[in-house]
């Protein structure tokens, strides 16, 4: 009887990360708080992650126990609450209550964040535009906090924030949301905004859609934007990264592999998870604009972020990764020093891209 050979585990992501750091592509961002507060924040974050894991598993069990019509009606209510700010699939700056606020009396629900970025564009075409695609597992609309983040980022480099509008899964699987985003992006250009005056951005599943949009635009021969800001990007819907296993079973991430697989399955429909247009980890990024990635070291999507940087570098695309020693997914959602630091760094990078485009235009 044949004896199986030694099990070969995937390459340690630390070696890839170390190589990127040596080439000044990846940077560990300095800690912005003292050791006591860092310890307290880490405990709070892991507690939130553990609760979120339980919460998401409960939601999936509830959704799969319904018939299709009932599930879609329930999802529609969740979407309305999400857009209005009375419900969130993840804790944000309103805290743990944002996940379960629909179970509370109306008087106890956190109030919605005011303001934020609209889906359209009615500003000065000469003003830079920040085209932002919010994450939500492909199924949920932007929360008020995500709209506010887009506005904060845009203000940091003198741009007008525009939320990328697209249809949602599972009613509208891939590639329909990507086609919507490509059409929305092109409508800005048709409205007089030069592509070189547009910076695009996205978080989590929104970053997936954004990268897919860029692939679609390149395939059609359209002009690329000045750059792309990605926060905790999800690039591999087949989830090959070792961090999907290690962080999925710990409290370092708010997600399990099953949760991500559930969202990916509803978005992909009949598309394979290794299809490059749907899962950008399998795509050639040649011709892409400059990319900046911000992520947490202990996020389930961290391997995706590192491999994306390696992928972009091999294609000759300027790329930079800033990462934090944090267990928070999309840490910009929180009102914290790290969130402020990330937003300021990202705005500075975007400002540099626009200045470089202006230099090239004048030369």
Secondary structure, DSSP 4 states (H G I P E B T S, - for coil): --------PPPPHHHHHHHHHHTTSEEEPPP-S-HHHHHHHHHHHHHHHHHHHHHHHHHHHHHHTS-HHHHHHHHHHHHHHHHHTS--SS-BTTBTHHHHGGGS-GGGSPPPPP---BSS--S-TTS-EEEEE--STTTSPPPHHHHHHHHHHHHHTT-EEEEPP---TTTS-TTHHHHHHHHHHHHHHHTT--GGGEEEEEETHHHHHHHHHHHHHHHTTPPP-SEEEEES----TT--SHHHHHTTTSTTSS--HHHHHHHHHHHHTTS-TT-TTTSGGGS--TTPPEEEEEEETTSTTHHHHHHHHHHHHHTT--EEEEEES---TTGGGSSSHHHHHHHHHHHHHHHHHHHHHHHHHH-
